[in-house]
Amino acid sequence: MNKVTKEQIQSILDNSEYEVFHRVFGKQCLVVARLQNGFTIVGESACVDPNNYDEQIGFDLAVERIKSKVWELEGYNLQNQLYKA
């Protein structure tokens, strides 16, 4: 197959472990995902005013950044496999 699919990315995310760190410096969320193969990816989000910090929004934004990185890495992996074939 010569494309990365949404289902493929979701499967990777569903089979990953996550560590979440809320309120880093009062206003940042860090999420570390450990993929099945042991590779780790960090996603982060932050707000300007700590009074506006919302844990769910922070988590969701950080995970979206992880998802974006997984898309990029899987795209690279596929391109590399096609190149070598």
N, CA, C and O atoms as CSV, one atom per row, in Angstrom:
chain,resi,resn,atom,element,x,y,z
A,1,MET,N,N,0.845,-1.178,0.000
A,1,MET,CA,C,0.000,0.000,0.000
A,1,MET,C,C,0.887,1.237,0.000
A,1,MET,O,O,1.919,1.265,0.670
A,2,ASN,N,N,0.490,2.250,-0.743
A,2,ASN,CA,C,1.331,3.440,-0.835
A,2,ASN,C,C,0.710,4.656,-0.145
A,2,ASN,O,O,0.878,5.788,-0.597
A,3,LYS,N,N,-0.006,4.412,0.953
A,3,LYS,CA,C,-0.518,5.539,1.727
A,3,LYS,C,C,-0.640,5.165,3.198
A,3,LYS,O,O,-0.779,3.997,3.562
A,4,VAL,N,N,-0.583,6.184,4.013
A,4,VAL,CA,C,-0.796,6.029,5.449
A,4,VAL,C,C,-2.278,6.329,5.684
A,4,VAL,O,O,-2.809,7.299,5.143
A,5,THR,N,N,-2.939,5.506,6.482
A,5,THR,CA,C,-4.370,5.683,6.685
A,5,THR,C,C,-4.696,6.213,8.081
A,5,THR,O,O,-3.910,6.082,9.020
A,6,LYS,N,N,-5.857,6.803,8.181
A,6,LYS,CA,C,-6.356,7.298,9.464
A,6,LYS,C,C,-6.474,6.143,10.462
A,6,LYS,O,O,-6.167,6.295,11.644
A,7,GLU,N,N,-6.920,4.997,9.971
A,7,GLU,CA,C,-7.067,3.822,10.830
A,7,GLU,C,C,-5.717,3.339,11.364
A,7,GLU,O,O,-5.602,2.926,12.518
A,8,GLN,N,N,-4.711,3.399,10.512
A,8,GLN,CA,C,-3.359,3.010,10.907
A,8,GLN,C,C,-2.852,3.921,12.031
A,8,GLN,O,O,-2.301,3.447,13.026
A,9,ILE,N,N,-3.044,5.222,11.860
A,9,ILE,CA,C,-2.595,6.185,12.867
A,9,ILE,C,C,-3.361,5.981,14.168
A,9,ILE,O,O,-2.771,5.999,15.249
A,10,GLN,N,N,-4.677,5.787,14.066
A,10,GLN,CA,C,-5.485,5.596,15.268
A,10,GLN,C,C,-5.083,4.332,16.009
A,10,GLN,O,O,-5.064,4.311,17.239
A,11,SER,N,N,-4.763,3.281,15.269
A,11,SER,CA,C,-4.315,2.035,15.902
A,11,SER,C,C,-3.015,2.251,16.672
A,11,SER,O,O,-2.852,1.733,17.777
A,12,ILE,N,N,-2.105,3.003,16.100
A,12,ILE,CA,C,-0.839,3.307,16.782
A,12,ILE,C,C,-1.124,4.059,18.080
A,12,ILE,O,O,-0.577,3.725,19.131
A,13,LEU,N,N,-1.985,5.076,18.001
A,13,LEU,CA,C,-2.305,5.870,19.184
A,13,LEU,C,C,-3.043,5.043,20.236
A,13,LEU,O,O,-2.784,5.177,21.432
A,14,ASP,N,N,-3.960,4.190,19.787
A,14,ASP,CA,C,-4.725,3.364,20.727
A,14,ASP,C,C,-3.853,2.353,21.458
A,14,ASP,O,O,-4.179,1.939,22.570
A,15,ASN,N,N,-2.757,1.958,20.846
A,15,ASN,CA,C,-1.877,0.955,21.440
A,15,ASN,C,C,-0.633,1.572,22.082
A,15,ASN,O,O,0.379,0.898,22.272
A,16,SER,N,N,-0.723,2.847,22.410
A,16,SER,CA,C,0.380,3.553,23.055
A,16,SER,C,C,0.048,3.790,24.524
A,16,SER,O,O,-1.116,3.775,24.926
A,17,GLU,N,N,1.095,4.008,25.315
A,17,GLU,CA,C,0.932,4.384,26.721
A,17,GLU,C,C,1.181,5.883,26.831
A,17,GLU,O,O,1.982,6.448,26.087
A,18,TYR,N,N,0.487,6.516,27.768
A,18,TYR,CA,C,0.602,7.967,27.915
A,18,TYR,C,C,0.914,8.345,29.358
A,18,TYR,O,O,0.385,7.755,30.300
A,19,GLU,N,N,1.782,9.336,29.509
A,19,GLU,CA,C,2.022,9.980,30.800
A,19,GLU,C,C,1.652,11.444,30.603
A,19,GLU,O,O,2.060,12.069,29.625
A,20,VAL,N,N,0.880,11.983,31.534
A,20,VAL,CA,C,0.374,13.347,31.409
A,20,VAL,C,C,0.871,14.187,32.577
A,20,VAL,O,O,0.818,13.764,33.732
A,21,PHE,N,N,1.352,15.378,32.259
A,21,PHE,CA,C,1.845,16.313,33.262
A,21,PHE,C,C,1.077,17.625,33.088
A,21,PHE,O,O,1.296,18.356,32.122
A,22,HIS,N,N,0.177,17.916,34.030
A,22,HIS,CA,C,-0.641,19.123,33.975
A,22,HIS,C,C,-0.024,20.245,34.795
A,22,HIS,O,O,0.702,20.019,35.763
A,23,ARG,N,N,-0.334,21.433,34.381
A,23,ARG,CA,C,0.048,22.658,35.082
A,23,ARG,C,C,1.552,22.809,35.276
A,23,ARG,O,O,2.012,23.258,36.325
A,24,VAL,N,N,2.305,22.432,34.261
A,24,VAL,CA,C,3.739,22.685,34.284
A,24,VAL,C,C,3.909,24.211,34.259
A,24,VAL,O,O,3.396,24.876,33.360
A,25,PHE,N,N,4.602,24.744,35.211
A,25,PHE,CA,C,4.720,26.197,35.408
A,25,PHE,C,C,3.350,26.861,35.471
A,25,PHE,O,O,3.204,28.035,35.130
A,26,GLY,N,N,2.352,26.105,35.908
A,26,GLY,CA,C,1.030,26.644,36.120
A,26,GLY,C,C,0.150,26.762,34.900
A,26,GLY,O,O,-1.042,27.043,35.024
A,27,LYS,N,N,0.723,26.548,33.694
A,27,LYS,CA,C,-0.075,26.826,32.504
A,27,LYS,C,C,0.224,25.928,31.302
A,27,LYS,O,O,-0.193,26.238,30.186
A,28,GLN,N,N,0.920,24.849,31.508
A,28,GLN,CA,C,1.302,24.009,30.371
A,28,GLN,C,C,0.937,22.554,30.637
A,28,GLN,O,O,0.955,22.088,31.777
A,29,CYS,N,N,0.606,21.847,29.554
A,29,CYS,CA,C,0.340,20.413,29.626
A,29,CYS,C,C,1.355,19.696,28.745
A,29,CYS,O,O,1.541,20.049,27.581
A,30,LEU,N,N,2.002,18.698,29.307
A,30,LEU,CA,C,2.915,17.851,28.553
A,30,LEU,C,C,2.352,16.440,28.556
A,30,LEU,O,O,1.956,15.920,29.599
A,31,VAL,N,N,2.320,15.828,27.386
A,31,VAL,CA,C,1.887,14.445,27.257
A,31,VAL,C,C,3.008,13.688,26.563
A,31,VAL,O,O,3.478,14.097,25.501
A,32,VAL,N,N,3.433,12.592,27.161
A,32,VAL,CA,C,4.453,11.740,26.563
A,32,VAL,C,C,3.781,10.437,26.158
A,32,VAL,O,O,3.174,9.753,26.983
A,33,ALA,N,N,3.895,10.107,24.889
A,33,ALA,CA,C,3.338,8.857,24.382
A,33,ALA,C,C,4.485,7.895,24.127
A,33,ALA,O,O,5.475,8.243,23.483
A,34,ARG,N,N,4.336,6.674,24.645
A,34,ARG,CA,C,5.299,5.626,24.324
A,34,ARG,C,C,4.594,4.665,23.377
A,34,ARG,O,O,3.647,3.977,23.758
A,35,LEU,N,N,5.073,4.631,22.132
A,35,LEU,CA,C,4.484,3.775,21.124
A,35,LEU,C,C,4.829,2.322,21.418
A,35,LEU,O,O,5.699,2.033,22.239
A,36,GLN,N,N,4.137,1.409,20.737
A,36,GLN,CA,C,4.352,-0.018,20.987
A,36,GLN,C,C,5.804,-0.430,20.832
A,36,GLN,O,O,6.275,-1.319,21.542
A,37,ASN,N,N,6.522,0.207,19.908
A,37,ASN,CA,C,7.909,-0.171,19.671
A,37,ASN,C,C,8.878,0.480,20.659
A,37,ASN,O,O,10.089,0.277,20.566
A,38,GLY,N,N,8.347,1.263,21.605
A,38,GLY,CA,C,9.188,1.896,22.616
A,38,GLY,C,C,9.578,3.323,22.294
A,38,GLY,O,O,10.109,4.017,23.162
A,39,PHE,N,N,9.333,3.789,21.075
A,39,PHE,CA,C,9.653,5.163,20.692
A,39,PHE,C,C,8.742,6.118,21.454
A,39,PHE,O,O,7.557,5.836,21.633
A,40,THR,N,N,9.286,7.241,21.902
A,40,THR,CA,C,8.474,8.210,22.638
A,40,THR,C,C,8.320,9.499,21.847
A,40,THR,O,O,9.220,9.925,21.122
A,41,ILE,N,N,7.158,10.099,22.009
A,41,ILE,CA,C,6.835,11.377,21.370
A,41,ILE,C,C,6.229,12.270,22.436
A,41,ILE,O,O,5.410,11.822,23.238
A,42,VAL,N,N,6.631,13.538,22.446
A,42,VAL,CA,C,6.108,14.499,23.407
A,42,VAL,C,C,5.210,15.491,22.676
A,42,VAL,O,O,5.589,16.055,21.649
A,43,GLY,N,N,4.017,15.692,23.223
A,43,GLY,CA,C,3.114,16.731,22.744
A,43,GLY,C,C,2.926,17.730,23.864
A,43,GLY,O,O,2.966,17.368,25.040
A,44,GLU,N,N,2.721,18.985,23.507
A,44,GLU,CA,C,2.559,19.990,24.547
A,44,GLU,C,C,1.541,21.036,24.123
A,44,GLU,O,O,1.252,21.217,22.940
A,45,SER,N,N,1.017,21.707,25.116
A,45,SER,CA,C,0.142,22.853,24.891
A,45,SER,C,C,0.290,23.776,26.088
A,45,SER,O,O,0.717,23.361,27.165
A,46,ALA,N,N,-0.066,25.017,25.882
A,46,ALA,CA,C,0.040,25.988,26.973
A,46,ALA,C,C,-0.919,27.141,26.717
A,46,ALA,O,O,-1.339,27.383,25.586
A,47,CYS,N,N,-1.253,27.838,27.782
A,47,CYS,CA,C,-2.049,29.054,27.662
A,47,CYS,C,C,-1.213,30.214,28.212
A,47,CYS,O,O,-0.204,29.999,28.884
A,48,VAL,N,N,-1.634,31.411,27.926
A,48,VAL,CA,C,-0.902,32.590,28.380
A,48,VAL,C,C,-1.157,32.855,29.867
A,48,VAL,O,O,-0.225,33.104,30.631
A,49,ASP,N,N,-2.403,32.800,30.256
A,49,ASP,CA,C,-2.803,33.109,31.632
A,49,ASP,C,C,-3.138,31.814,32.366
A,49,ASP,O,O,-4.069,31.111,31.972
A,50,PRO,N,N,-2.399,31.483,33.424
A,50,PRO,CA,C,-2.686,30.253,34.174
A,50,PRO,C,C,-4.135,30.151,34.649
A,50,PRO,O,O,-4.637,29.045,34.846
A,51,ASN,N,N,-4.808,31.275,34.834
A,51,ASN,CA,C,-6.213,31.247,35.250
A,51,ASN,C,C,-7.119,30.665,34.166
A,51,ASN,O,O,-8.244,30.253,34.447
A,52,ASN,N,N,-6.630,30.634,32.938
A,52,ASN,CA,C,-7.408,30.089,31.822
A,52,ASN,C,C,-7.101,28.625,31.540
A,52,ASN,O,O,-7.680,28.035,30.628
A,53,TYR,N,N,-6.194,28.035,32.316
A,53,TYR,CA,C,-5.781,26.656,32.041
A,53,TYR,C,C,-6.944,25.693,32.245
A,53,TYR,O,O,-7.624,25.723,33.271
A,54,ASP,N,N,-7.157,24.842,31.253
A,54,ASP,CA,C,-8.190,23.806,31.306
A,54,ASP,C,C,-7.508,22.479,30.990
A,54,ASP,O,O,-6.955,22.311,29.904
A,55,GLU,N,N,-7.544,21.534,31.934
A,55,GLU,CA,C,-6.820,20.273,31.769
A,55,GLU,C,C,-7.258,19.501,30.532
A,55,GLU,O,O,-6.411,18.972,29.812
A,56,GLN,N,N,-8.553,19.423,30.266
A,56,GLN,CA,C,-9.027,18.650,29.119
A,56,GLN,C,C,-8.590,19.275,27.802
A,56,GLN,O,O,-8.144,18.574,26.894
A,57,ILE,N,N,-8.718,20.584,27.701
A,57,ILE,CA,C,-8.281,21.272,26.476
A,57,ILE,C,C,-6.777,21.099,26.299
A,57,ILE,O,O,-6.308,20.819,25.196
A,58,GLY,N,N,-6.022,21.265,27.379
A,58,GLY,CA,C,-4.571,21.100,27.299
A,58,GLY,C,C,-4.186,19.710,26.848
A,58,GLY,O,O,-3.318,19.544,25.992
A,59,PHE,N,N,-4.833,18.711,27.423
A,59,PHE,CA,C,-4.570,17.321,27.039
A,59,PHE,C,C,-4.921,17.088,25.577
A,59,PHE,O,O,-4.125,16.524,24.827
A,60,ASP,N,N,-6.107,17.520,25.172
A,60,ASP,CA,C,-6.548,17.301,23.789
A,60,ASP,C,C,-5.592,17.937,22.780
A,60,ASP,O,O,-5.259,17.318,21.769
A,61,LEU,N,N,-5.155,19.147,23.043
A,61,LEU,CA,C,-4.229,19.818,22.124
A,61,LEU,C,C,-2.878,19.107,22.074
A,61,LEU,O,O,-2.292,18.968,21.000
A,62,ALA,N,N,-2.385,18.662,23.213
A,62,ALA,CA,C,-1.099,17.961,23.255
A,62,ALA,C,C,-1.180,16.640,22.491
A,62,ALA,O,O,-0.252,16.288,21.764
A,63,VAL,N,N,-2.280,15.912,22.650
A,63,VAL,CA,C,-2.447,14.641,21.935
A,63,VAL,C,C,-2.580,14.875,20.434
A,63,VAL,O,O,-2.091,14.070,19.642
A,64,GLU,N,N,-3.231,15.962,20.032
A,64,GLU,CA,C,-3.312,16.284,18.601
A,64,GLU,C,C,-1.919,16.524,18.022
A,64,GLU,O,O,-1.651,16.158,16.878
A,65,ARG,N,N,-1.050,17.124,18.793
A,65,ARG,CA,C,0.326,17.348,18.331
A,65,ARG,C,C,1.075,16.016,18.217
A,65,ARG,O,O,1.873,15.830,17.298
A,66,ILE,N,N,0.824,15.108,19.130
A,66,ILE,CA,C,1.415,13.769,19.035
A,66,ILE,C,C,0.911,13.077,17.780
A,66,ILE,O,O,1.687,12.480,17.034
A,67,LYS,N,N,-0.382,13.160,17.555
A,67,LYS,CA,C,-0.985,12.539,16.374
A,67,LYS,C,C,-0.353,13.078,15.093
A,67,LYS,O,O,-0.056,12.314,14.175
A,68,SER,N,N,-0.150,14.367,15.032
A,68,SER,CA,C,0.473,14.985,13.870
A,68,SER,C,C,1.890,14.459,13.650
A,68,SER,O,O,2.301,14.218,12.515
A,69,LYS,N,N,2.629,14.284,14.739
A,69,LYS,CA,C,3.992,13.754,14.634
A,69,LYS,C,C,3.980,12.301,14.162
A,69,LYS,O,O,4.845,11.891,13.389
A,70,VAL,N,N,2.993,11.515,14.630
A,70,VAL,CA,C,2.896,10.121,14.189
A,70,VAL,C,C,2.611,10.076,12.685
A,70,VAL,O,O,3.205,9.266,11.973
A,71,TRP,N,N,1.715,10.930,12.194
A,71,TRP,CA,C,1.455,11.007,10.754
A,71,TRP,C,C,2.763,11.268,9.992
A,71,TRP,O,O,3.058,10.602,8.999
A,72,GLU,N,N,3.531,12.235,10.468
A,72,GLU,CA,C,4.783,12.593,9.802
A,72,GLU,C,C,5.770,11.430,9.810
A,72,GLU,O,O,6.395,11.130,8.794
A,73,LEU,N,N,5.905,10.782,10.961
A,73,LEU,CA,C,6.836,9.661,11.061
A,73,LEU,C,C,6.407,8.476,10.201
A,73,LEU,O,O,7.241,7.838,9.560
A,74,GLU,N,N,5.117,8.183,10.186
A,74,GLU,CA,C,4.627,7.072,9.364
A,74,GLU,C,C,4.759,7.399,7.881
A,74,GLU,O,O,5.037,6.513,7.073
A,75,GLY,N,N,4.563,8.658,7.519
A,75,GLY,CA,C,4.778,9.079,6.131
A,75,GLY,C,C,6.229,8.907,5.724
A,75,GLY,O,O,6.523,8.413,4.636
A,76,TYR,N,N,7.128,9.313,6.596
A,76,TYR,CA,C,8.552,9.131,6.325
A,76,TYR,C,C,8.880,7.653,6.170
A,76,TYR,O,O,9.590,7.262,5.244
A,77,ASN,N,N,8.366,6.842,7.071
A,77,ASN,CA,C,8.635,5.409,7.036
A,77,ASN,C,C,8.157,4.799,5.715
A,77,ASN,O,O,8.876,4.018,5.093
A,78,LEU,N,N,6.956,5.154,5.294
A,78,LEU,CA,C,6.426,4.627,4.035
A,78,LEU,C,C,7.264,5.105,2.855
A,78,LEU,O,O,7.596,4.316,1.970
A,79,GLN,N,N,7.607,6.382,2.836
A,79,GLN,CA,C,8.426,6.907,1.739
A,79,GLN,C,C,9.759,6.184,1.668
A,79,GLN,O,O,10.248,5.887,0.578
A,80,ASN,N,N,10.345,5.900,2.809
A,80,ASN,CA,C,11.619,5.205,2.865
A,80,ASN,C,C,11.477,3.770,2.335
A,80,ASN,O,O,12.335,3.288,1.595
A,81,GLN,N,N,10.391,3.098,2.719
A,81,GLN,CA,C,10.154,1.743,2.229
A,81,GLN,C,C,9.962,1.737,0.711
A,81,GLN,O,O,10.494,0.861,0.029
A,82,LEU,N,N,9.217,2.693,0.179
A,82,LEU,CA,C,8.995,2.762,-1.267
A,82,LEU,C,C,10.287,3.074,-2.002
A,82,LEU,O,O,10.529,2.551,-3.090
A,83,TYR,N,N,11.120,3.927,-1.410
A,83,TYR,CA,C,12.401,4.281,-1.995
A,83,TYR,C,C,13.315,3.060,-2.109
A,83,TYR,O,O,14.001,2.868,-3.113
A,84,LYS,N,N,13.306,2.241,-1.056
A,84,LYS,CA,C,14.201,1.074,-1.015
A,84,LYS,C,C,13.696,-0.083,-1.873
A,84,LYS,O,O,14.463,-0.982,-2.216
A,85,ALA,N,N,12.405,-0.066,-2.222
A,85,ALA,CA,C,11.828,-1.198,-3.004
A,85,ALA,C,C,12.294,-1.177,-4.459
A,85,ALA,O,O,11.909,-2.045,-5.243
